[in-house]
């Protein structure tokens, strides 16, 4: 059985936790930041978990992480 290639774009965007859950970065922190509150920007800095329905597909794209 040959090795599976890792999708590099996916590997840069997601991390797998020790328990096997998938972490992602939050959106809406790129531009128009003056319109967002300090609290909103602070909460956007933290990672979020990917929904369980999407996690399975993402794990297939990054098999060795």
DRENTI-648933 format. One line per 8 residues: their letters; for each residue x, y, z of N, C-alpha, C, O. Coordinates in nm, 2 decimals. Example, Ala and Ser with C-alpha at 12.3 -4.5 7.8 and 13.67 -1.06 7.14 Angstrom:
// residues 2
as> 1.32:-0.57:0.78:1.23:-0.45:0.78:1.32:-0.33:0.78:1.42:-0.33:0.85; 1.28:-0.22:0.71:1.37:-0.11:0.71:1.29:0.00:0.79:1.34:0.11:0.80 .
// end
This chain:
// residues 65
xxxxxxxx> 0.08:-0.12:0.00:0.00:0.00:0.00:0.09:0.12:0.00:0.17:0.14:0.09; 0.08:0.21:-0.10:0.16:0.33:-0.10:0.12:0.43:0.00:0.00:0.43:0.05; 0.21:0.52:0.04:0.18:0.63:0.13:0.08:0.73:0.07:0.08:0.74:-0.05; 0.00:0.79:0.15:-0.09:0.89:0.10:-0.02:1.03:0.11:0.04:1.06:0.22; -0.04:1.11:0.01:0.02:1.25:0.02:-0.07:1.34:0.10:-0.19:1.33:0.10; 0.00:1.42:0.18:-0.07:1.52:0.27:-0.11:1.64:0.18:-0.02:1.69:0.10; -0.23:1.69:0.19:-0.27:1.81:0.13:-0.21:1.93:0.21:-0.25:1.96:0.32; -0.11:1.99:0.15:-0.03:2.09:0.22:-0.11:2.21:0.26:-0.09:2.27:0.37 .
xxxxxxxx> -0.21:2.25:0.18:-0.29:2.37:0.22:-0.37:2.34:0.34:-0.39:2.43:0.43; -0.42:2.22:0.35:-0.50:2.17:0.47:-0.41:2.16:0.59:-0.45:2.20:0.70; -0.29:2.11:0.57:-0.20:2.10:0.68:-0.16:2.23:0.75:-0.13:2.24:0.87; -0.16:2.34:0.66:-0.12:2.47:0.72:-0.24:2.53:0.79:-0.22:2.62:0.87; -0.36:2.49:0.76:-0.48:2.56:0.81:-0.54:2.49:0.94:-0.61:2.55:1.01; -0.51:2.36:0.96:-0.57:2.29:1.06:-0.46:2.22:1.15:-0.36:2.18:1.10; -0.50:2.19:1.28:-0.41:2.12:1.37:-0.50:2.01:1.43:-0.62:2.02:1.45; -0.44:1.89:1.46:-0.51:1.78:1.53:-0.47:1.78:1.67:-0.35:1.79:1.70 .
xxxxxxxx> -0.56:1.78:1.76:-0.53:1.77:1.91:-0.49:1.63:1.95:-0.50:1.54:1.87; -0.45:1.62:2.07:-0.41:1.49:2.12:-0.52:1.39:2.12:-0.50:1.27:2.11; -0.64:1.44:2.14:-0.76:1.35:2.15:-0.82:1.32:2.01:-0.92:1.25:2.00; -0.76:1.39:1.91:-0.81:1.36:1.77:-0.91:1.46:1.72:-0.96:1.44:1.61; -0.93:1.57:1.79:-1.02:1.67:1.74:-0.95:1.76:1.65:-0.82:1.77:1.65; -1.02:1.84:1.56:-0.95:1.92:1.46:-0.97:2.07:1.50:-1.09:2.11:1.53; -0.86:2.15:1.51:-0.87:2.29:1.54:-0.86:2.37:1.41:-0.79:2.33:1.32; -0.92:2.49:1.41:-0.92:2.58:1.30:-0.90:2.72:1.36:-0.93:2.75:1.47 .
xxxxxxxx> -0.86:2.81:1.27:-0.85:2.95:1.31:-0.98:3.02:1.28:-1.05:2.98:1.18; -1.02:3.12:1.35:-1.15:3.19:1.33:-1.13:3.29:1.21:-1.03:3.34:1.19; -1.24:3.31:1.15:-1.25:3.41:1.03:-1.28:3.55:1.09:-1.30:3.57:1.21; -1.28:3.65:1.00:-1.32:3.79:1.02:-1.21:3.87:1.10:-1.25:3.96:1.17; -1.09:3.83:1.09:-0.98:3.91:1.16:-0.88:3.96:1.06:-0.76:3.98:1.10; -0.92:3.98:0.93:-0.82:4.03:0.83:-0.83:4.17:0.80:-0.73:4.24:0.78; -0.95:4.23:0.78:-0.97:4.37:0.75:-1.09:4.43:0.81:-1.17:4.35:0.86; -1.11:4.56:0.80:-1.22:4.63:0.86:-1.22:4.61:1.01:-1.33:4.59:1.07 .
xxxxxxxx> -1.10:4.61:1.07:-1.09:4.58:1.21:-1.14:4.70:1.30:-1.17:4.68:1.42; -1.14:4.82:1.24:-1.18:4.93:1.32:-1.33:4.93:1.35:-1.38:4.99:1.44; -1.40:4.86:1.27:-1.55:4.84:1.29:-1.58:4.74:1.39:-1.70:4.74:1.44; -1.49:4.66:1.43:-1.52:4.55:1.53:-1.47:4.59:1.66:-1.38:4.67:1.68; -1.54:4.55:1.77:-1.51:4.58:1.90:-1.38:4.51:1.95:-1.34:4.41:1.89; -1.33:4.57:2.05:-1.21:4.51:2.11:-1.23:4.37:2.16:-1.15:4.28:2.14; -1.35:4.35:2.22:-1.39:4.22:2.27:-1.40:4.12:2.16:-1.36:4.00:2.17; -1.47:4.16:2.05:-1.49:4.07:1.93:-1.35:4.03:1.88:-1.33:3.91:1.85 .
xxxxxxxx> -1.26:4.12:1.86:-1.12:4.09:1.81:-1.05:4.00:1.90:-0.97:3.91:1.86; -1.06:4.02:2.03:-1.00:3.93:2.13:-1.05:3.79:2.12:-0.97:3.69:2.13; -1.18:3.77:2.10:-1.23:3.64:2.09:-1.19:3.57:1.96:-1.18:3.45:1.96; -1.18:3.65:1.86:-1.14:3.59:1.73:-1.00:3.54:1.72:-0.96:3.46:1.64; -0.91:3.58:1.82:-0.77:3.53:1.82:-0.76:3.39:1.86:-0.66:3.32:1.83; -0.86:3.33:1.93:-0.85:3.20:1.98:-0.90:3.10:1.87:-0.98:3.13:1.79; -0.84:2.98:1.88:-0.88:2.87:1.79:-1.02:2.82:1.82:-1.07:2.84:1.93; -1.08:2.75:1.72:-1.21:2.69:1.74:-1.20:2.55:1.69:-1.12:2.51:1.61 .
xxxxxxxx> -1.30:2.46:1.74:-1.30:2.33:1.70:-1.38:2.32:1.57:-1.48:2.39:1.55; -1.34:2.23:1.48:-1.42:2.21:1.36:-1.54:2.12:1.39:-1.52:2.03:1.48; -1.65:2.13:1.33:-1.77:2.05:1.35:-1.73:1.91:1.32:-1.65:1.88:1.23; -1.79:1.82:1.40:-1.76:1.67:1.38:-1.79:1.62:1.24:-1.72:1.53:1.20; -1.89:1.68:1.18:-1.93:1.63:1.04:-1.82:1.66:0.94:-1.80:1.59:0.84; -1.75:1.78:0.96:-1.64:1.82:0.87:-1.50:1.76:0.91:-1.42:1.74:0.83; -1.49:1.72:1.04:-1.36:1.68:1.09:-1.31:1.55:1.02:-1.19:1.53:0.99; -1.40:1.46:0.99:-1.37:1.33:0.92:-1.30:1.36:0.78:-1.20:1.30:0.75 .
xxxxxxxx> -1.36:1.45:0.71:-1.31:1.48:0.57:-1.17:1.55:0.58:-1.08:1.52:0.50; -1.15:1.64:0.68:-1.03:1.71:0.70:-0.92:1.61:0.74:-0.80:1.62:0.70; -0.95:1.51:0.83:-0.85:1.41:0.87:-0.80:1.33:0.76:-0.69:1.28:0.76; -0.89:1.31:0.66:-0.85:1.23:0.54:-0.74:1.30:0.46:-0.66:1.24:0.40; -0.75:1.44:0.46:-0.66:1.52:0.38:-0.52:1.53:0.45:-0.42:1.56:0.38; -0.52:1.51:0.58:-0.39:1.52:0.66:-0.37:1.40:0.74:-0.38:1.40:0.86; -0.34:1.29:0.67:-0.34:1.16:0.73:-0.23:1.14:0.84:-0.24:1.05:0.93; -0.11:1.21:0.83:0.00:1.18:0.92:0.02:1.28:1.02:0.13:1.28:1.08 .
x> -0.07:1.38:1.04:-0.05:1.48:1.14:-0.12:1.45:1.27:-0.11:1.52:1.37 .
// end
